[in-house]
Amino acid sequence: MNEIKMRNINIKYKSFFRDIREAIAGTEQDFTTGSINRAIFLLAIPMVLEMMMESVFAIVDIYFVSRLGADAVATVGITESMITIVYAISIGFSMATTAIVSRRIGEKNPKGAAKAAFQSMLTGLFVSVIIAIPGMIYAKKLLQLMGTSEVIYNQMWGYTAVMLGGNAVIMLLFIINAVFRSAGDAAVSMRVLWLANFINIILDPILIFGLGPFPELGVMGAAIATTTGRGIGVIFQLYLLFRGKSRVKLSVTDIGIDWPTIKQLIKLSLGGIGQHIIATSSWIGLMRIVSEFGSNVVAGYTIAIRVIVFSLLPSWGISNAAATLVGQNLGAGQPERAEKSVWAVGKVNVVFMGIISLMLILFPSVFIRLFISEPDVIINGALSLRIISYGFMSYGFGMVMVQALNGAGDTVTPTRINLFCFWLLEIPLAYLLAISIGMAQQGVYYAIVIAETAMTLTAAYFFKRGKWKLKVV
């Protein structure tokens, strides 16, 4: 009996590691048939790794730029705030691309998927040019308008000019990776970001500090390194689309303008853009309330949010699997399988986020100390991290519900949910608890947990109603 049990355990372990290898190397699995749990596993692993790679860009840049002083770090931070609009548009187009491409793949219509992919790339490129031209020309003026010091806008404007001028590589990187993910080639998206990050890590110190024969470019060197890394990533993406073995293949016949498809993409993307802007701007409102309680509280909250965002990235990767599975299964005419897949992904994300939350609740100070050593900041940061982490399991489930609706092409409902929960509930509630009732900064943290939980429950309600199954894309 023991021998049989051991044999079964060995078989399961071998199968587990075989699936990991397949997930990272790339799979030909048809996600509209077979085991739903295996489909989730094969999609989620590379998507989680991809999201973690996306965060490496910012970490690496700050690591090297911090050696140049506070003004250089401020330049990066202020420029990133300007580029938020680029990220918002990129994420919006990515959601629209996922909804359409995954639907065409589910319908076994790779030519339709290729057409949608090219139109999305074309639209993103057009928007990026509109941002790039004034961004390059008025980089110095933009920094002045942001209230920076004379040193920053006179000496470091090159960083801003390069980042805004080269925003097309951000746009295309997001959009084309969405094409791969929604087609089921999540491992390809992951490898693209591995390559882009590798180039950035190599070029950052070389161009910032002028190693070897290269000139010392300072903070602008970081912008060139990042843009070059992403640019090479985009070139690799295009090679895979035109010459590779991805499920979506582009050819010369796919090159052209298709206005109906572009109109559909823009219509779907507006919801995604709105979701990102609403969520981002709500954090600004919360920061304004937190600032009432002093610099130590603000510093602790800022560091806690960085830890939280990094902790949530894998969860976003898992949630993206739900969007792909919904789109493909709706395209295959299997709405019930699509729904079953989402509930399964939701359970996985709840368990994952439960483990993460347990670590952050029990040992919050450990994670805050990674960033700072000041006792007062550590105490405030730990308090913030512990309270907000109480809602992690709810956040994880809510992400899946929202991404499922987006994957079905219903980007309007999540936008309305975000508007209500983050603007009409979270910010007023934070003010009420923190200022009016006198709970101080803890009131803000509890307001975040309450608002995110409300978002989860509302999204689950609309998902359960099932109108998304009738969405035509």
Sequence and secondary structure as in RCSB ss.txt:
>XXXX:A:sequence
MNEIKMRNINIKYKSFFRDIREAIAGTEQDFTTGSINRAIFLLAIPMVLEMMMESVFAIVDIYFVSRLGADAVAT
VGITESMITIVYAISIGFSMATTAIVSRRIGEKNPKGAAKAAFQSMLTGLFVSVIIAIPGMIYAKKLLQLMGTSE
VIYNQMWGYTAVMLGGNAVIMLLFIINAVFRSAGDAAVSMRVLWLANFINIILDPILIFGLGPFPELGVMGAAIA
TTTGRGIGVIFQLYLLFRGKSRVKLSVTDIGIDWPTIKQLIKLSLGGIGQHIIATSSWIGLMRIVSEFGSNVVAG
YTIAIRVIVFSLLPSWGISNAAATLVGQNLGAGQPERAEKSVWAVGKVNVVFMGIISLMLILFPSVFIRLFISEP
DVIINGALSLRIISYGFMSYGFGMVMVQALNGAGDTVTPTRINLFCFWLLEIPLAYLLAISIGMAQQGVYYAIVI
AETAMTLTAAYFFKRGKWKLKVV
>XXXX:A:secstr
 HHHHHHHHHHHHHHHHHHHHHHHH     TTSS HHHHHHHHHHHHHHHHHHHHHHHHHHHHHHGGG HHHHHH
HHHHHHHHHHHHHHHHHHHHHHHHHHHHHHHTT HHHHHHHHHHHHHHHHHHHHHHHHHHHHTHHHHHHHTT  H
HHHHHSHHHHHHHHHTHHHHHHHHHHHHHHHHHT HHHHHHHHHHHHHHHHHHHHHHHHT TTS   THHHHHHH
HHHHHHHHHHHHHHHHHHS  SS   GGG S  HHHHHHHHHHHHHHHHHHHHHHHHHHHHHHHHGGG HHHHHH
HHHHHHHHHHHHHHHHHHHHHHHHHHHHHHHTT HHHHHHHHHHHHHHHHHHHHHHHHHHHH HHHHHHTT   H
HHHHHHHHHHHHHHTTHHHHHHHHHHHHHHHHTT  HHHHHHHIIIIIIIIHHHHHIIIIIS  THHHHHHHHHH
HHHHHHHHHHHHHHH GGGG   
